């Protein structure tokens, strides 16, 4: 969906991280489970200290948790959206997230 609004060749590094965070948030919200990738860790025997790859129930913040890796940096946005969902309820949290979906440009940054 995001690629329809901003084609891949126009996506900056931070935008790609935001895209990953949105994808994690919507997956977690739809499944009502903040943990992402449990099946991958179990089936692929992926070395992980946790039983999942990522979680939207995290305390990552900008700029403290910037790593330069899109999946890791996306945790900042997915965590913020999960907090909104927790505070406002699933339906309202999803509305907030959907409202963000089409707004950023490929040059968007977390501070924006």
N, C-alpha and C positions, 0 to 999 in steps of 0.2 A: 504494500500500500504506500509506504513512504517513498519507494523508488518511483512510483507514478507521479509524485509531487516534485521530487528532486532526483533526477537521474544520477546514477552512481558516479559518473565522471565529474559531477559538480559537487560531490560530497567531500567536505573536509574531514580530517581525523576526528575532531570533536563531534561533528554531526553524525558520523558513523557510530561513535560511542553512544550518543543520544538515541540513535535508531535501535541499537542493541538493548539499551535500557527500556525503551518503549516496548520492544518485542517481549522482553522478559516480563515486564509488568502485565501486559495483556494476557500472556500465557498463564501467569500465576493467578491473575484475577479470574479468568475464565474457569480455571480448575480449582479455585478457592484454596490454593496451596502456594505459599511463597517460595518453595524450593523448586529449583530448575535443574533438570538433567539427572535425576535419580537413576533413570533407566540406563543412561550412558555410563555412569560410574559402575553400575552393577553388571551390565552386559559386556562392556568393553574392558572391564577390569582396569579402568582408568585409575591411575594412582592419585588418590585424593585423601586428604585427612578428614573429609566430611563425606556423608553419604549422598551428596549432591554436588553439582558444579558451582552453582551460584544460588543466592537467595535474595529475594526482594525485601525480606525482613532483615535489613542491615542498617548499620549506623554510618555508612560512608558519606562523607561530606566534601564539598568543593571549598577550597582547593586542596585540602589535606590529603585526599585519597587519589589524586591523579597519578596514574602509572604510565600513561601513554599507550596502553593496550585497550582496544575498544571494548572488549567484553568486561574487563575489570573496571574501566572508567564508566561504563554504562550502569554499573551498580549504584553510582551516586544518584542517577535519575530514577532508576527502578525503586531504590530505597525511599526516595522522597515521595514518589507516587504511592508507594505502599503505605507510607505514613498518612498521606491524605485519605486513602481508602479506609484505613483503620479509624481515622478521626471522623470522617463524613459518611461512612458506609460505602458498600460496594458500588451501588448505582451512581451515587454522586461522585465517588472517586473516579469511576470510569468516565463520567462526563467531563471531569477536569482533564483527564488524560486524553480523551478524544478531542477536546478543545485545543490541546497542544499539538496534536498530530500533524495538521496541515500548515501550521504557522511558521516553523523555522525554515530558513534558507540553508543551502549547503555550506554557508560560511558561519552558521550559528555556533555559538560557544556556550558553555555552561553558565557563564555569568549572564548571558542574554536571557 
